[in-house]
């Protein structure tokens, strides 16, 4: 409880991730598109695995 250093690192790690999303407006759409591509690829992979098992 007497070590304030342990409480400071977590916010420092979270702030870099949250700041880029607010500062550059072009970063958010890119992240969303990346997530959509990942989800589409994962769905295709699941469908391929299901078809192979059937």
Secondary structure, DSSP 8 states (H G I E B T S, - for coil): ---THHHHHHHHHHHHHHHHHHH-HHHHHHHHHHHHHHHHHHHHHHHHHHHHH-
